[in-house]
């Protein structure tokens, strides 16, 4: 195996992104020695949005959420994610 190159010190994230976009990581890291990292408490970053829904749709969502014993906002996220996965599966 070739000798691994040293990873440079970056001034900021933008410089690091640019570097990795143009370099092969296997020139710098021996992936055979890597171990899988587990981050059990890591939550995906979220962004707050405002969404206007007709009252009857919101009422139905809340009713379904109560039946499933989940917050209605979580149910909306689950529905959106399921639909997004379906669309992505069929689009490509």
ZAMAR-941564 format. One line per field, with one value per residue: residue number from 1; chain; x, y, z of N, C-alpha, C in turn. Coordinates in pm, whole numbers, plus 50000, padded with zeros to 5 digits. Each point is the difference from the previous one (the first is absolute). Example, Ala and Ser with C-alpha at 12.3 -4.5 7.8 and 13.67 -1.06 7.14 Angstrom:
i = c(1 / 2) .
ch = c(A / A) .
nx = c(51319 / 49965) .
ny = c(49431 / 50105) .
nz = c(50780 / 49928) .
cax = c(49911 / 50082) .
cay = c(50119 / 50119) .
caz = c(50000 / 50006) .
cx = c(50090 / 49923) .
cy = c(50120 / 50109) .
cz = c(50000 / 50073) .
//
This chain:
i = c(1 / 2 / 3 / 4 / 5 / 6 / 7 / 8 / 9 / 10 / 11 / 12 / 13 / 14 / 15 / 16 / 17 / 18 / 19 / 20 / 21 / 22 / 23 / 24 / 25 / 26 / 27 / 28 / 29 / 30 / 31 / 32 / 33 / 34 / 35 / 36 / 37 / 38 / 39 / 40 / 41 / 42 / 43 / 44 / 45 / 46 / 47 / 48 / 49 / 50 / 51 / 52 / 53 / 54 / 55 / 56 / 57 / 58 / 59 / 60 / 61 / 62 / 63 / 64 / 65 / 66 / 67 / 68 / 69 / 70 / 71 / 72 / 73 / 74 / 75 / 76 / 77 / 78 / 79 / 80 / 81 / 82 / 83 / 84 / 85 / 86 / 87 / 88 / 89 / 90 / 91 / 92) .
ch = c(A / A / A / A / A / A / A / A / A / A / A / A / A / A / A / A / A / A / A / A / A / A / A / A / A / A / A / A / A / A / A / A / A / A / A / A / A / A / A / A / A / A / A / A / A / A / A / A / A / A / A / A / A / A / A / A / A / A / A / A / A / A / A / A / A / A / A / A / A / A / A / A / A / A / A / A / A / A / A / A / A / A / A / A / A / A / A / A / A / A / A / A) .
nx = c(50084 / 49956 / 50103 / 49930 / 49927 / 50062 / 49900 / 49979 / 50049 / 49870 / 49985 / 49915 / 49871 / 49987 / 50114 / 49952 / 49880 / 50063 / 50080 / 49902 / 49947 / 50129 / 49989 / 50065 / 49905 / 49997 / 50034 / 49904 / 49909 / 50047 / 49905 / 50099 / 50059 / 49907 / 49933 / 49888 / 49964 / 49960 / 49901 / 49972 / 50062 / 50055 / 49948 / 49927 / 50071 / 49928 / 49901 / 49967 / 49882 / 49935 / 49899 / 49930 / 49914 / 49913 / 49910 / 49920 / 50102 / 50019 / 49868 / 50000 / 50101 / 49940 / 49888 / 50062 / 50057 / 49881 / 49945 / 50102 / 49948 / 49994 / 50091 / 49901 / 50091 / 50022 / 49868 / 49991 / 50104 / 49937 / 49881 / 50059 / 50067 / 49891 / 49932 / 50092 / 50011 / 49867 / 49996 / 50097 / 49932 / 49893 / 50077 / 50071) .
ny = c(49881 / 50102 / 50081 / 50011 / 50090 / 50107 / 50000 / 50095 / 50106 / 50005 / 50112 / 49933 / 49983 / 50120 / 50032 / 49943 / 50057 / 50111 / 49980 / 49958 / 50108 / 50029 / 49928 / 49891 / 49969 / 49899 / 50116 / 50028 / 49906 / 49916 / 49989 / 49916 / 50103 / 50048 / 50064 / 49932 / 50124 / 49999 / 50078 / 49925 / 50104 / 49976 / 50120 / 49970 / 50091 / 50091 / 50034 / 50104 / 49952 / 50083 / 49925 / 50056 / 49944 / 49948 / 50060 / 49961 / 50039 / 50112 / 50013 / 49961 / 50083 / 50091 / 49968 / 49992 / 50116 / 50038 / 49947 / 50065 / 50085 / 50089 / 50094 / 50085 / 50083 / 49904 / 49988 / 50132 / 50004 / 49905 / 50063 / 50115 / 49939 / 49935 / 50110 / 50068 / 49900 / 49998 / 50132 / 49997 / 49899 / 50075 / 50097 / 49902) .
nz = c(50000 / 49930 / 50027 / 50111 / 49936 / 50045 / 50087 / 49912 / 50059 / 50024 / 49930 / 49921 / 50024 / 49951 / 50057 / 50108 / 49983 / 49965 / 50104 / 50082 / 49944 / 50021 / 50111 / 49976 / 50086 / 49914 / 49945 / 50089 / 49978 / 50093 / 49909 / 49973 / 50057 / 49923 / 50093 / 50000 / 49981 / 50125 / 49962 / 50107 / 50048 / 49881 / 49997 / 49892 / 49937 / 50058 / 49922 / 50069 / 49962 / 49925 / 50038 / 49905 / 50084 / 49916 / 50078 / 49901 / 49924 / 50066 / 50002 / 49873 / 49978 / 50075 / 49936 / 49883 / 50033 / 50049 / 49890 / 49943 / 50084 / 49901 / 50018 / 49975 / 50056 / 50088 / 50010 / 49998 / 50083 / 50068 / 49987 / 50028 / 50098 / 50037 / 49981 / 50066 / 50086 / 50000 / 50007 / 50090 / 50053 / 49969 / 50048 / 50052) .
cax = c(49916 / 50074 / 50003 / 49889 / 50035 / 49951 / 49883 / 50040 / 49922 / 49913 / 49967 / 49857 / 49926 / 49992 / 50128 / 50002 / 49905 / 50063 / 50108 / 49948 / 49928 / 50097 / 50102 / 49953 / 50030 / 50085 / 50140 / 50030 / 49946 / 49998 / 49863 / 49996 / 50020 / 49894 / 49895 / 49873 / 49968 / 49859 / 49963 / 49860 / 49925 / 50005 / 49872 / 50018 / 49966 / 49866 / 49972 / 49860 / 49928 / 49860 / 49920 / 49856 / 49918 / 49857 / 49972 / 49952 / 50116 / 50072 / 49920 / 50015 / 50136 / 50005 / 49925 / 50087 / 50114 / 49954 / 49982 / 50134 / 50069 / 50117 / 49966 / 49956 / 50110 / 50082 / 49925 / 50017 / 50136 / 50005 / 49929 / 50081 / 50117 / 49953 / 49964 / 50124 / 50068 / 49924 / 50024 / 50139 / 50012 / 49937 / 50049 / 50130) .
cay = c(50119 / 50125 / 50077 / 50095 / 50141 / 50073 / 50086 / 50138 / 50076 / 50090 / 50126 / 50002 / 49888 / 50020 / 49953 / 49854 / 49947 / 50012 / 49901 / 49863 / 49989 / 49982 / 49902 / 49867 / 49981 / 49883 / 50044 / 50060 / 49919 / 49855 / 49965 / 49863 / 50009 / 50083 / 49936 / 50069 / 50086 / 50003 / 50120 / 49972 / 50118 / 50102 / 50023 / 50081 / 50141 / 50031 / 50140 / 50032 / 50060 / 50031 / 49928 / 50024 / 49886 / 50014 / 49948 / 49861 / 49912 / 50000 / 49921 / 49859 / 49963 / 49989 / 49880 / 49886 / 50004 / 49949 / 49855 / 49939 / 50047 / 50080 / 50140 / 50016 / 50050 / 49882 / 49926 / 50074 / 49972 / 49861 / 49995 / 50068 / 49917 / 49884 / 50045 / 50040 / 49876 / 49940 / 50081 / 49983 / 49864 / 49991 / 50104 / 49972) .
caz = c(50000 / 49996 / 50125 / 50007 / 50003 / 50118 / 49978 / 50032 / 50099 / 49926 / 50067 / 50029 / 49941 / 49855 / 49945 / 50014 / 49901 / 49868 / 49994 / 49987 / 49873 / 49893 / 50038 / 50039 / 50142 / 50022 / 49995 / 50129 / 50109 / 49979 / 50036 / 50052 / 50144 / 50058 / 50079 / 49987 / 50114 / 50035 / 50073 / 50034 / 50045 / 49897 / 49935 / 49880 / 50018 / 49951 / 49970 / 50024 / 49887 / 50025 / 49901 / 50020 / 49959 / 50032 / 50134 / 49999 / 49981 / 50127 / 50094 / 49965 / 50038 / 50146 / 50037 / 49968 / 50090 / 50130 / 49987 / 49994 / 50120 / 49962 / 49974 / 49861 / 49918 / 49966 / 49897 / 49874 / 49952 / 49953 / 49873 / 49899 / 49969 / 49923 / 49865 / 49935 / 49961 / 49889 / 49881 / 49958 / 49949 / 49869 / 49908 / 49941) .
cx = c(50088 / 49994 / 49888 / 50053 / 49944 / 49882 / 50041 / 49913 / 49923 / 49968 / 49853 / 49933 / 49992 / 50127 / 50007 / 49906 / 50062 / 50109 / 49944 / 49919 / 50096 / 50109 / 49934 / 50041 / 50092 / 50148 / 50046 / 49960 / 50005 / 49865 / 49989 / 50017 / 49889 / 49899 / 49874 / 49973 / 49849 / 49975 / 49854 / 49918 / 49999 / 49865 / 50025 / 49961 / 49863 / 49989 / 49850 / 49941 / 49858 / 49920 / 49852 / 49924 / 49853 / 49972 / 49957 / 50115 / 50078 / 49924 / 50016 / 50140 / 50011 / 49927 / 50085 / 50118 / 49963 / 49985 / 50135 / 50085 / 50133 / 49956 / 49963 / 50111 / 50091 / 49931 / 50013 / 50138 / 50011 / 49931 / 50081 / 50119 / 49960 / 49970 / 50123 / 50078 / 49934 / 50027 / 50142 / 50024 / 49948 / 50055 / 50132 / 50022) .
cy = c(50125 / 50069 / 50104 / 50143 / 50063 / 50087 / 50142 / 50059 / 50105 / 50124 / 50003 / 49883 / 50011 / 49949 / 49847 / 49933 / 49999 / 49895 / 49860 / 49980 / 49967 / 49898 / 49869 / 49972 / 49881 / 50032 / 50049 / 49914 / 49853 / 49949 / 49856 / 49997 / 50079 / 49915 / 50083 / 50081 / 49998 / 50122 / 49988 / 50122 / 50113 / 50011 / 50083 / 50144 / 50025 / 50148 / 50021 / 50064 / 50032 / 49935 / 50022 / 49880 / 50032 / 49932 / 49855 / 49900 / 49991 / 49918 / 49850 / 49949 / 49979 / 49874 / 49875 / 49992 / 49947 / 49849 / 49928 / 50038 / 50068 / 50146 / 50020 / 50054 / 49885 / 49917 / 50067 / 49972 / 49858 / 49988 / 50064 / 49915 / 49878 / 50038 / 50041 / 49877 / 49935 / 50076 / 49980 / 49862 / 49989 / 50101 / 49964 / 49860) .
cz = c(50000 / 50135 / 49996 / 50007 / 50127 / 49961 / 50039 / 50110 / 49923 / 50082 / 50043 / 49928 / 49848 / 49931 / 50007 / 49899 / 49861 / 49983 / 49974 / 49873 / 49885 / 50031 / 50042 / 50143 / 50026 / 49984 / 50137 / 50120 / 49961 / 50048 / 50053 / 50151 / 50069 / 50076 / 49986 / 50128 / 50021 / 50087 / 50041 / 50039 / 49899 / 49931 / 49875 / 50025 / 49937 / 49972 / 50019 / 49876 / 50045 / 49888 / 50031 / 49943 / 50025 / 50135 / 49998 / 49980 / 50131 / 50105 / 49974 / 50037 / 50151 / 50047 / 49973 / 50095 / 50138 / 49997 / 50003 / 50121 / 49967 / 49987 / 49852 / 49910 / 49957 / 49893 / 49864 / 49942 / 49946 / 49864 / 49888 / 49958 / 49919 / 49856 / 49921 / 49952 / 49880 / 49870 / 49947 / 49941 / 49858 / 49898 / 49935 / 49989) .
//
